[in-house]
Amino acid sequence: MTTQPPPVASVEAVTCNIGGGEVVHVHKFKVWDKNSALENLAKNLGCSFVEHSGSMSLNVLPEDVERGACR
C-alpha cells in the first residue's frame, strides 16, 4: 500500500535571527481535516456515518449516486 502526503491547506515560512549572525528558517504546514471532509461528503450524498467496531467496506458506484441511492 502506498501512502500519499496529506493535502496541504497552507504553508507559512518564518525566518528568525537568533543572534550571533545565525538564522533559522521555520516552515509551518497546516493540513486539511480529513474527518471533516468525509463527514461533509457523506452529508452531501445524503449518507451518514455510524460508529462500528470491526472491519467493513463501502462501495458506492457512480450510477448509484446519479440515481440517488445514497439519499
N, C-alpha and C positions, 0 to 999 in steps of 0.2 A: 504494500500500500504506500503510495507516495503522499507526502504532505505538502500542502501549499502554505505560503506565508499568509497571515491574517490580512484582511483588507484594511488598508491604512486610511483613517479618516483625516488625519492631519499630521504634519511634521513641524517641529519647532527647533531651530538651531540657535544656540546661545554661545557666545564667546566670552570667556571670563579671564581677566588678567588677575592672576593670583599672587603677583609680586615677584620681584627678582627677575623680571623680564619673561616669566613663564606664563604661557597662555594655555587655557584648557577649552576645548570645544565640547559642548554638551548637545546631544541630539535627543529630543523627546518625541516619541511616536505615540499617537493615540489611535487605537483600533476600534472598529465598529463593534457594537454589542450584537453577537450572533443570535443569542436567545431572543432579544427584542425583534430582530429581523425575522426570525422564524415565526414568532407569535403574530407579527403583522402580516406575514404571508398567509398563514392559516386563517386569520381573520378575514382577509380579502377574498380568500377562496371559500369562505363560509364554513371552515372546519374548526375544530377546537382540539386542544391537547388535554389529555388526562394523564395523571401520574400512573406509572406502570413499572413494576419490577420484573426483570427477566429480559428476554430478547423478543423483538418483533420487527417487522419491516412494513413499510408503507409504499406502495407503488401507485402513483397517480399518472394515468395516461393522458396525453393531450386531449384526446376525444372525450374523456370523462369530464375534464374541466370545461370544454366547449359546451357540453350538454348540461352542465350544472350538477353533476353527480356529487360534488363535494358540498353542496349547499344544504 
